[in-house]
Amino acid sequence: MTRPRLVTGARLRYDEVREEHQLLIPEGVVRLNPTAAEVLELCDGERSVDAIVGELSARYDGADLRGDVQELVDAMAQRGLVVDAAA
């Protein structure tokens, strides 16, 4: 996957009552930890996985996040929640 984006109809939100990040999809709600929400916010179909990793690495003092970002994007793609905008 080169330029991930959320599937059509999905959107991110923060539920103030439950104090949790959520991915709203037509079939329901996926609860997200703050890190997953941060990655998915960058999955806009414009940024490559490399660009997402670079941006997050800059936010976190150069941490190597490639494996974690790729794992999350792949897991979300397997669930049909993220697609490749380049395809």
N, C-alpha and C positions, 0 to 999 in steps of 0.2 A: 504494500500500500504506500503510495507516494504522497498524496495530498488528502488526508482524511477529513471527512466532514460528518456531522450528524445526519441521520436519515431524515428525509422530508417528514415534517410533522412532529419532530422531536425538539424539545427545548429544555434548557437548563433553568433551574430556579433554586432559590434558598427558601426553605419553609421556616419562617420565624417561630411558629408555634412548636414545631418538633425540633427546631434548631439543627436542621440537616440539609445538605445539598441533595437535590433530586434531579433526575432526568425524566421529564414527562414525555411519554410516548402514547400513541393512540390506544395501546392495549393496557396501559397502566402507568406505574411509577417505578423507577429504579432508584434506590437509595444509594448515594455516593458518599465516599469519604471526601474530605476537603482536597486532598491531592488529586484524586480522580476528577473532581469537578474542575480543578485548575487546568488539567491536561485537556479535558473535553472542551473547555472554553476556547482553547487555541485550535481546535479541530474545525476550522472554518472553510476548508476546501481551497484556501489560498496558500496556507503554510504547508511546507513539506514536513515529514516527520523530523528531519534534520533541523529545520527551523524551529520546530516546537521544542526539541531537545535543547537547542542553543539558547532559546529564550528562557526556558526554565533553569538551565544551568547558570545563566547570568543572574537570575533571581536568587539562586541558592549557592552563591560563592564558588561557582565552578564545579559543583558536584556532578559526578558522572551518572546521569539519569537515563541514558539511552535504553538500557535493558528494561527498566521499569516502564518507560513511556511506550516502548514497542510492545511489551506484554499487555499493557492496558488496551492499546489500540487494537491489537490482534484479538483480545478477548471480547471487546465490544463489537468488532467486525463479525466474529463468529456468532454473536447473539443477534446480528442484523441491525445493530444500533449505530454503527459507523460504516460509511462506504467510502470508496476512493473517488474523489472528485475528478481525478485524471482519467478515469476509465470511461 
